[in-house]
Amino acid sequence: MSALLTLQERAFETAKILLEKYQNPNDLKLEENSDLEDSYTILITLLYTEKLDMEEQLKILSIIDEMKLLDENR
């Protein structure tokens, strides 16, 4: 298995970790079969509703930037 995670995998893992850390304050749901859009919605919600530390904010912004690049290339 490759050590490099896909964008979808990174978004899912980041959303999962942050939901656990912030005890899911907005009753957000993340299933194992969640797609990239589900993870994106959760990451954006957490970015705007929680006091994330700088590293967490940068991780989310990196995922968002990569998603924008993918959209532009479609």
C-alpha positions as CSV (number, residue, x, y, z in Angstrom):
1,M,0.0,0.0,0.0
2,S,1.3,3.4,-0.9
3,A,2.3,5.8,1.9
4,L,0.7,8.7,0.0
5,L,-2.9,9.2,0.8
6,T,-5.4,10.5,-1.8
7,L,-7.1,13.8,-1.3
8,Q,-10.3,12.1,-0.3
9,E,-8.5,9.9,2.3
10,R,-6.7,12.9,3.8
11,A,-9.9,15.0,3.9
12,F,-11.7,12.1,5.6
13,E,-8.9,11.4,8.1
14,T,-8.6,15.1,9.0
15,A,-12.4,15.5,9.4
16,K,-12.5,12.3,11.5
17,I,-9.7,13.4,13.9
18,L,-11.1,16.9,14.3
19,L,-14.6,15.7,14.9
20,E,-13.3,13.5,17.7
21,K,-11.1,16.3,19.2
22,Y,-13.9,18.9,19.2
23,Q,-16.6,16.4,20.3
24,N,-18.7,17.1,17.3
25,P,-20.4,20.3,18.5
26,N,-22.6,20.7,15.5
27,D,-23.9,17.1,15.4
28,L,-22.0,16.5,12.2
29,K,-21.9,12.9,10.8
30,L,-19.0,11.2,9.0
31,E,-19.5,7.7,7.8
32,E,-16.8,5.3,6.5
33,N,-18.2,5.6,3.0
34,S,-18.3,9.4,3.1
35,D,-17.3,11.1,-0.1
36,L,-15.0,14.1,-0.5
37,E,-17.9,16.6,-0.4
38,D,-19.0,15.2,3.0
39,S,-15.5,15.7,4.4
40,Y,-15.2,19.1,2.8
41,T,-18.5,20.3,4.5
42,I,-17.3,19.1,7.9
43,L,-13.9,20.7,7.5
44,I,-15.4,24.1,6.4
45,T,-17.9,23.9,9.3
46,L,-15.2,23.2,11.8
47,L,-13.0,25.9,10.3
48,Y,-15.7,28.5,10.9
49,T,-17.2,27.3,14.2
50,E,-14.2,26.1,16.2
51,K,-11.0,27.7,17.6
52,L,-8.7,25.4,15.7
53,D,-4.9,25.7,16.3
54,M,-2.8,27.0,13.4
55,E,-1.6,23.5,12.3
56,E,-5.3,22.3,12.1
57,Q,-6.3,25.4,10.1
58,L,-3.4,24.9,7.7
59,K,-4.2,21.3,7.2
60,I,-7.8,22.2,6.3
61,L,-6.7,25.0,4.0
62,S,-4.3,22.7,2.2
63,I,-7.1,20.3,1.4
64,I,-9.4,23.1,0.3
65,D,-6.6,24.5,-2.0
66,E,-6.1,21.1,-3.5
67,M,-9.8,20.7,-4.1
68,K,-9.9,24.0,-5.9
69,L,-7.0,23.0,-8.2
70,L,-8.9,19.8,-9.1
71,D,-12.0,21.7,-9.9
72,E,-10.2,24.2,-12.1
73,N,-8.7,21.3,-14.0
74,R,-12.0,19.7,-14.8
